[in-house]
Structure formats: structure tokens, C-alpha cells
Amino acid sequence: MQLKFALILCLLVALLISAAQAKSSKKSTPKKKSSPKPAPKVKIPSFVGKLLQKRSELTFYWRATNNDYPGGRTVTIGTCAGVPIAKVNKNFADNIVMEGSARLNNGLIVNSGNCDCGKGYNCFVTLDPKLFEWGESALGTALRPFVSVASNDLLPNSKIYVPQIAGWVTPVTKKKHNGCLLVDDTFSMDTSHHMDFYSLDFEYYVDLDNKYPTNYIDIYEASNCTLLDYMRK
């Protein structure tokens, strides 16, 4: 009986050793590394012309408003002739000088005049809101929110197409942008390969910049582009 039990025990031990050896001899199959997804190709519409600029810098500009600068009214902004327009917060006045356009709490639209501000604020004109509802461009035309752009090295009053902007949902009407823009403004500083996008208000800039963080764009000639109105449905 003891001999039979010993034989069974030896057989079990032999089976366990054999199984362990078989397990250790198996090669593990390495996991396949997923290949990186290719960057999505930018689709260019058929109406678009030649590439004008590649990887140009994109920035935004907007009109200043009283609501963005709470605080006491400590300085007076006026015309180039020194005629007072309004008393406003100093930070607000500084921003009007920088941006070139503003909407006051009383509804007045002011724009940079044809004179140097120097160290003061007597360098503005008031605009007819019926003609310049959203501000005036450097070409003397009415600015178009989400359409007007400033550039120093693109043909003035030319239409362009920017594929990186096509598809943006604009803040006011939620219309999708078709990528078509109008070069109707300029920079006050010397710069090139740089486009400034008119977002109307600071809050709209924040909205677009958060949703579509884009620093560089490609610019195409687009004389047949359709300029849309993104302020009215």
C-alpha cells in the first residue's frame, strides 16, 4: 500500500514539474504599438486661389468698452482739436489708444483720429453708429466682426481664406465660419506675416481663443469668397 502511494506521489510531482517547464518555455506575444494618427488634412475649397502666406501669426483685436474697465472716471478723451468727448477710467482710455476703437456707456462709438495721441487722449473722433455700427477700419470702411482682419503685408481690401478658421462657431449667432475674411485694417506697429482678427469684444476673443487655440495660420487668395454676416441670423 505504501509503495503504491509513493508511486502515485512521484507521478504527481513529475506532472507538476513538466507543466511548469512547459509554461516557462512559452514566448509572450508583444503588444502591437498603435501607430500615431496622421494629422488631419486641411481641405481647401475649389474657389480658393494661391497660397499667400504659410504659418503667419494669428492674434485678435477688439473694441474697448466701459464694462471691461470698472473704476472712477479720471481722464477726459477728446478730439484732435481738443473738444471733450467723455470722461472715462484711465485704463479704459489707454486701451482705446491701443485698440483704436471703443464703445462708451452712452452708446457713442469713438475711433482713432488723424493725429498723434502723444501723452494725452485728445486724438479721437466720434462715429455715426448707423454707418459704423461696429467701428471704423484703417481704410475708412465699417469694420465687420469676425470678418475684418488687420495686416501690413496683404493687399488692402482683398478677400482671403484661412482654413484654420473655417468651422469656428461664432459667439453671437452661433453661425459656423466659412473661413472667408476681408483685409480692411492695418497694424499701428511694424509687423509682417501677422494677421489680427477682429473679435468685436474682449469676451468674444476669450470664447474663441479657449475653443480654438490657434497661433499660426495659412492664408490663401480668395477673391470669390463670400463674406458672411456673423452678427445677424
SVG drawing of the C-alpha trace seen along z (x, -y; Angstrom):
<svg xmlns="http://www.w3.org/2000/svg" viewBox="-32 -122 43 124">
<polyline fill="none" stroke="black" stroke-width="0.4" points="0.0,0.0 2.8,-2.4 4.7,-1.5 1.5,-2.3 1.1,-5.6 4.7,-6.5 4.4,-5.8 1.3,-8.0 3.0,-10.8 6.1,-10.6 3.8,-10.6 2.0,-13.8 5.3,-15.6 6.6,-14.7 3.4,-16.1 3.7,-19.4 7.4,-19.8 6.5,-19.1 3.7,-21.7 5.9,-24.3 8.6,-23.8 6.0,-24.0 4.7,-27.3 8.1,-28.8 9.0,-27.9 6.1,-29.9 7.1,-33.2 5.0,-36.1 3.5,-37.9 4.4,-41.6 1.5,-44.1 1.4,-45.9 2.1,-49.6 -0.7,-51.7 0.7,-53.8 0.2,-57.6 -2.8,-59.0 -1.8,-61.2 -2.6,-64.9 -6.0,-65.7 -5.6,-67.1 -6.8,-70.7 -9.5,-70.8 -9.2,-73.7 -12.4,-74.7 -12.3,-74.9 -12.8,-78.7 -9.6,-79.3 -6.6,-80.7 -2.9,-80.5 -1.2,-80.3 -0.2,-83.8 1.4,-83.1 2.2,-80.0 2.3,-79.8 1.5,-83.5 1.0,-84.6 -2.7,-85.0 -3.7,-87.5 -7.0,-89.2 -8.2,-92.7 -11.4,-94.2 -13.1,-97.5 -12.7,-98.6 -15.9,-99.0 -16.5,-100.7 -17.7,-97.5 -14.2,-96.0 -12.7,-98.8 -14.6,-99.5 -13.5,-102.3 -13.5,-106.1 -13.6,-108.4 -10.3,-110.2 -9.3,-111.3 -11.0,-113.0 -10.8,-111.8 -11.3,-114.3 -11.0,-115.1 -7.8,-116.2 -9.0,-119.8 -9.3,-119.3 -13.1,-119.1 -14.0,-116.9 -15.9,-113.7 -16.3,-111.9 -14.7,-111.4 -13.6,-107.8 -11.4,-105.5 -7.7,-105.9 -7.1,-102.2 -10.1,-102.4 -8.6,-105.5 -5.2,-103.7 -6.9,-100.7 -8.8,-103.0 -5.4,-104.4 -4.1,-100.8 -7.1,-99.3 -8.2,-102.3 -11.9,-101.9 -14.3,-101.9 -18.0,-101.9 -18.9,-104.2 -21.7,-103.6 -23.7,-106.4 -23.7,-104.5 -21.1,-106.7 -18.6,-104.9 -15.2,-106.5 -12.2,-105.8 -8.6,-106.9 -8.4,-110.3 -5.9,-111.6 -3.5,-112.9 -1.0,-111.5 -2.2,-111.0 1.1,-111.8 0.9,-111.6 -2.8,-112.7 -6.1,-111.5 -7.1,-114.2 -6.8,-112.1 -10.3,-110.6 -13.3,-111.1 -16.9,-110.1 -18.5,-107.9 -22.0,-107.7 -23.4,-104.5 -25.6,-104.0 -22.5,-103.9 -20.0,-102.4 -22.0,-100.2 -19.0,-98.1 -16.2,-100.6 -14.2,-102.0 -11.3,-100.4 -8.0,-102.0 -9.4,-102.2 -12.4,-104.3 -14.9,-101.4 -17.1,-99.9 -15.5,-97.1 -17.1,-93.6 -16.9,-91.5 -15.4,-88.1 -14.6,-89.1 -12.4,-92.1 -8.7,-91.5 -5.6,-93.7 -2.4,-93.1 0.5,-95.2 1.6,-92.9 -1.6,-91.7 -3.3,-93.6 -5.7,-96.1 -9.4,-95.4 -8.7,-91.9 -10.6,-88.8 -8.6,-85.9 -9.3,-82.4 -7.9,-80.9 -8.6,-77.1 -7.8,-77.1 -10.7,-79.5 -13.2,-77.7 -15.7,-75.8 -15.4,-78.0 -18.7,-78.6 -19.0,-82.4 -20.1,-83.6 -23.1,-85.9 -25.2,-84.0 -23.5,-80.6 -23.0,-80.6 -20.2,-78.4 -17.4,-80.5 -16.7,-79.8 -13.1,-80.9 -13.5,-83.9 -12.1,-87.2 -11.6,-90.8 -8.2,-92.7 -9.6,-96.1 -7.4,-97.2 -3.8,-97.7 -1.4,-97.5 -0.1,-100.6 3.2,-98.8 5.7,-97.5 5.0,-93.7 4.8,-91.1 3.4,-87.6 0.9,-88.6 -2.9,-88.8 -5.1,-90.4 -8.7,-89.0 -11.5,-91.4 -13.5,-89.8 -15.5,-92.9 -15.4,-92.4 -12.9,-91.0 -15.3,-88.3 -15.7,-87.0 -11.9,-86.8 -11.8,-84.8 -14.5,-82.5 -12.8,-81.8 -9.3,-81.5 -10.5,-79.0 -12.3,-76.9 -9.9,-77.2 -6.4,-77.9 -4.5,-78.7 -1.3,-80.6 -0.4,-80.1 -2.5,-80.1 -2.2,-79.7 -3.6,-82.5 -4.9,-81.9 -6.1,-84.4 -9.9,-84.1 -11.4,-86.8 -14.5,-84.7 -15.0,-84.2 -18.5,-85.0 -18.2,-87.3 -20.9,-86.4 -22.7,-88.5 -22.0,-86.8 -23.9,-89.4 -27.4,-88.7 -29.1,-85.3"/>
</svg>
